[in-house]
Amino acid sequence: MHIIFLIIKREYMVRVRKKSFIIMTILGPLLIFGFYAIIGWAAVSSMNQKKIAVIDESGRFVNQFKNDDETLFSYPKQSLTEAKKVFVKQGYNALVFIPKDVIEQPKTVKIFAEKSVSLSLQSNIERAISKEIETIKLTQAGITQKIIQDAKVNVDAQTISLSDAGEKNNNGIATTIISGFCALLIYISVLIYGTQVMRGVMEEKTNRIVEVIISSVKPFQLMMGKIIGVALVGLTQFMLWIVLTIGLTTVGSQFVGHPKATAQSAMTARMNGMPGGQDVQTKMAAAQNPVAEIMTAIETLNLPLIVACFLFYFLGGYLLYSALFGAVGAAVDNETETQQFMFPIMMPIIAAIAFAQIAVRDPDGPLAFWTSIIPLTSPVVMMVRIPFGVPVWELALSMALLVLGFIGTTWIAARIYRVGILMYGKKVSFRELAKWVLYKG
């Protein structure tokens, strides 16, 4: 055990002292926030308002379409033939032709453009015309515009979980986001740190360093020390990322909330004198501070349980797959030969991501249940299910099988590792690996 501890210490210290580790630990959360900030900025800045010319033969739609940030409607006094010739030169992105009998035959609407219109623009135009036709038909049936407007109600339902402990508020959006984020993080970490183990083993093998190391330690001790050492490096990096992310989120919340609070306080006096002013003020505060709203939604989740399970499944999934990655590194001599052995290892973890998407939609379904129990897919799929609520016996069964799965894969990997680590110049096949596993010497 002392030897394994020394190997763990060496693997850990060598990696955490690297400049790349320090830089990525500090820049990781900043890069993630910056990446999404750039995407958001690019999405907003690239939204150019489209100018739409409308030729309305029916006379029912003139000035009825509402302009917004995406579309600007104009109604030129031209015939369709004339408009088709000049609408591009006049700066219009599309020309919409509405025939006289559009109420009876709504599929006769035509959209002209110099190039193909985007699907979103076509949908916006079709939706606007459909909405106006619906309003016209309701008006003809004796339903006034006021009745139509009064009938439109936005429902904002509050979701509540019922349990023996009582009622507890929850948020479906926050649950989905957290579950997906945890599953994706485990998937990425297994690939990154598992590959590090494989490359570390290959590097020692190809440089013949392992021949010196094996003279004083057993192959199994070397493999376990390397696996656990890299796992601790990953945990250290994740814990630092969590601390930095919480700090950035807190600062961002205050930054976003500060100017909003100033604007809100300027209206408080007037709103207090209005009927229902306090309620309107509360809703405005929530709408104006999206960061605070997200944080409030996250607080409805059982964060201690989620964090504890994340650490367990991160370690369990990593240990299970890194043992297999280590065995591959010991069996081959170069990166090229790893491809044939990587595919069977990668298939279950890739399939787990596909199963996780199904589990988000139906977290209690039979597919979600079984894939969250099987050790090869449970680290990803179970992390999707946990924020939605999982029975204790299912969680305990999944954890127990994951531990057993790690023990089994470690035993298989150790059998391959002890032979392959000193094997040079021989192209290994799956049949050869099976012999190594069953070798009794």
Summary of the structure (lengths in Angstrom):
residues: 441
radius of gyration: 30.7
end to end distance: 23.2
largest distance: 94.1
contacts: 1257
relative contact order: 0.09
helix: 70%
strand: 7%
